[in-house]
Amino acid sequence: MPQLLTLVGTAHPKPERAEELKQLLLSFVEPTRQEPGCLEYHFHEDRNDPGVFVFYEAWRSQADLDAHLALPHMRAFWERRMDYLASDLDIRFLTMHSPYQSDVRRSSEHADAKIRRHG
């Protein structure tokens, strides 16, 4: 089984663009969670530094993340990200040392839940 790809990203927006960026990033959450290789996708705001946004993502594989990043809305965001950001995204790729009990089971449950939602 391929190793999961996990990442944490931090975005420091320009103060005048923070709310606009927050809404844009929030709009990515549900569609991303529906992508086949997405296992976890969470969007946070720093409690001690409001306006600093943090992502936690877990993908089944590098190919799944690459497919996500190739989507038109993600390519458009990547190209114009500096319109919103005071500094470029800080993205850290992580090695998970405490994997889920059964990644196969979780992937299967995730797929079953999608089927139930979409009839």
Secondary structure, DSSP 8 states (H G I E B T S, - for coil): ----EEEEEEEEE-GGGHHHHHHHHHHHHHHHHTSTTEEEEEEEE-SSSTT-EEEEEEES-HHHHHHHHTSHHHHHHHHHGGGTEEEEEEEEEE--SS--S-HHHHHHHHHHHHHHHH-
